[in-house]
Amino acid sequence: MDATAKEYMMDNTQALIIGIVGGGIVSWLVTHIYYRKSTHDQNVVFSKLSSEIRDAILANPEEKINSKDLMSLLEKIANGPIDTSRLRGSIDGGHF
């Protein structure tokens, strides 16, 4: 291999490493920003829940609650079916 070919390979290797590291940093940054925003949104929604619902959710913190289980919990507290059209809302442009 002559000197020009070695330099070309070295430049390509450096560009590859810089691309991988740069891509990892950008990916981490986007994930971190999304995580902080979703945590904030979750805290806002949680603060809007009644104390009965919050206590029921926090009774078993190791268990994750899905939307179906949350609706069952709400119906149990309300003693009947809930009109879900009244539960629609938005936070910072996102809908739930």
Wavefront OBJ file of the C-alpha trace (Angstrom):
o trace
v 0.000 0.000 0.000
v 1.287 3.418 -0.805
v 1.081 6.446 1.505
v -1.992 7.892 -0.218
v -4.022 4.692 0.272
v -3.051 4.518 3.958
v -4.056 8.150 4.476
v -7.361 7.517 2.727
v -8.065 4.487 4.962
v -7.114 6.473 8.048
v -9.442 9.329 7.049
v -12.316 6.899 6.455
v -11.742 5.176 9.801
v -11.666 8.495 11.629
v -14.832 9.628 9.860
v -16.537 6.359 10.820
v -15.559 6.697 14.476
v -16.613 10.360 14.561
v -19.939 9.428 12.927
v -20.636 6.664 15.434
v -19.762 8.830 18.440
v -21.657 11.835 17.058
v -24.703 9.707 16.274
v -24.636 8.227 19.775
v -24.511 11.678 21.344
v -27.403 12.968 19.220
v -29.440 9.834 19.975
v -28.806 10.162 23.714
v -29.736 13.863 23.641
v -33.055 13.242 21.857
v -33.899 10.379 24.236
v -33.011 12.483 27.279
v -35.163 15.416 26.137
v -38.112 13.095 25.412
v -37.702 11.378 28.794
v -37.725 14.697 30.677
v -40.791 15.950 28.776
v -42.747 12.715 29.248
v -41.865 12.624 32.961
v -43.120 16.199 33.329
v -46.335 15.402 31.435
v -46.908 12.288 33.535
v -46.497 14.293 36.749
v -48.996 16.901 35.515
v -51.595 14.226 34.713
v -50.948 12.432 38.012
v -51.449 15.676 39.954
v -54.886 16.077 38.328
v -56.101 12.713 39.649
v -58.183 12.557 42.805
v -56.522 11.392 45.999
v -58.522 8.128 45.899
v -57.160 7.239 42.482
v -53.613 8.286 43.398
v -53.742 6.146 46.547
v -55.046 3.157 44.569
v -52.277 3.524 41.980
v -49.590 3.961 44.638
v -50.854 0.994 46.679
v -48.837 -1.336 44.429
v -46.025 0.797 42.952
v -44.219 -2.228 41.491
v -47.211 -2.976 39.269
v -47.673 -0.897 36.151
v -51.222 0.131 35.409
v -52.470 0.197 31.831
v -55.342 2.304 30.519
v -57.854 -0.578 30.718
v -57.029 -1.192 34.390
v -57.178 2.551 35.081
v -60.653 2.744 33.530
v -61.788 -0.224 35.654
v -60.440 1.511 38.729
v -62.221 4.750 37.828
v -65.495 2.900 37.193
v -65.179 1.105 40.534
v -64.663 4.403 42.345
v -67.495 6.064 40.382
v -69.834 3.084 40.987
v -70.638 2.667 37.303
v -69.531 3.266 33.733
v -67.751 6.508 32.930
v -68.428 8.750 29.970
v -64.937 8.818 28.458
v -65.706 11.794 26.240
v -65.289 14.000 29.317
v -61.824 12.559 30.024
v -60.256 13.909 26.849
v -57.676 16.625 27.258
v -54.298 17.823 26.192
v -50.979 18.797 27.685
v -48.567 20.934 25.718
v -50.258 20.030 22.453
v -50.308 16.264 23.112
v -53.627 14.499 23.549
v -54.637 11.874 26.057
l 1 2 3 4 5 6 7 8 9 10 11 12 13 14 15 16 17 18 19 20 21 22 23 24 25 26 27 28 29 30 31 32 33 34 35 36 37 38 39 40 41 42 43 44 45 46 47 48 49 50 51 52 53 54 55 56 57 58 59 60 61 62 63 64 65 66 67 68 69 70 71 72 73 74 75 76 77 78 79 80 81 82 83 84 85 86 87 88 89 90 91 92 93 94 95 96
